[in-house]
Amino acid sequence: TATKNLRRIWAFPSVLLLSIAMVFSVHLSIQQITGSSIYQYLWSWTVNNDFSLEFGYLIDPLTSIMLILITTVGILVLIYSDGYMSHDEGYLRFFVYISFFNTSMLGLVTSSNLIQIYFFWELVGMCSYLLIGFWFTRPIAASACQKAFVTNRVGDFGLLLGILGFFWITGSLEFRDLFKIANNWIPNNGINSLLTILCAFLLFLGAVAKSAQFPLHVWLPDAMEGPTPISALIHAATMVAAGIFLIARLLPLFISLPLIMSFISLIGTITLFLGATLALAQRDIKRSLAYSTMSQLGYMMLALGIGSYQAALFHLITHAYSKALLFLGSGSVIHSMEP
């Protein structure tokens, strides 16, 4: 019991720090309602005269919504995990991973440029690999985390190529410059629009893998091998929302490319029907919830594809809370059914 109480102490700072982050994010959101978006440039790392990496943060309505979403769901999952994981010997490791995951997610949504997004994108991918394979002694869990890792690498490679392509086209990685240049440049320059479409498609590929869209959806149902709080956090609320966030963030760029918008809608529609159909055939409670999540993410993609930004975000928020609740409830059911 002494060690258990000592371990319990470790859960407290995780919840406390995330609660502080939540208070700040609520404060930022209130500022957003009254003021304009905040862009803060922090420091730059100059490689040579032509190329410098700038780090900063961008707080706009999209960011503030995501900040509140990540912190509130994160706190609830942490509180639930304290009881759920209390008998597990990997209790401490679990809280380290999950706190690292929350940090990476918060870094991702406050990024002000593409290279910063990519950096945190990879960290989120790494955390998901560690969390899905949390019980790595089980062969199923070990293969599931490898599957998730490899599938996400496909999307990440596309994302990196897309980022480099846009840097080559526009000479900047900052969102503000990117949208300005792209919107002036695409209508006036027909020849290079093929290259722009290709780079935009590659950026979309990153979101497809992260948000479990067809055909890179195969990792999501197997990822249910991790502990239930992980399923609630990663696969319902935050990690799969990263892909939707990326598309929403880059929407001003995609809107000027009708071909890409149609393609986003198509992928969303296929995922929507495929996920819902597969969910009907599942016997396992968590797998059916995973396919249902995939279907709902298809809805969000479809909404973004037809340019309905508000509808996609509204669905993202409502789905994140309800699906996290469903997953945590299913965890209690699984616990009570165990002999």
Buried (B, 14 or more C-beta within 10 A) or exposed (E): EEEEEEBEEBBEEBBEEBBEBBEEBBEBBEBBEEEEEBBEEEEEEEEEEEEEBBBBBBBBEBBBBBBBBBBBBBBBBBBBBBEBBEEBEBBBBBBBBBBBBBBBBBBBBBBBBBBBBBBBBBBBBBBBBBBBBBBEEEEEBBEBBBBBBEBBBBBBBBBBBBBBBBBEBBEBBBBEEBBBBBEEBBEEEEEEBEBBBEBBBBBBBBBBBBBBBBEBBBBBBBBBBBBBBBBBBBBBBBBBBBBBBBBBBBBBBBBBBEEBBEBBBBBBBBBBEBBBEBBEEBEEBBBBBBBBBBBBBBBBBBBBBBBBBEBBBBBBBEBBBEBBBBBBBBBEEEEEEEE
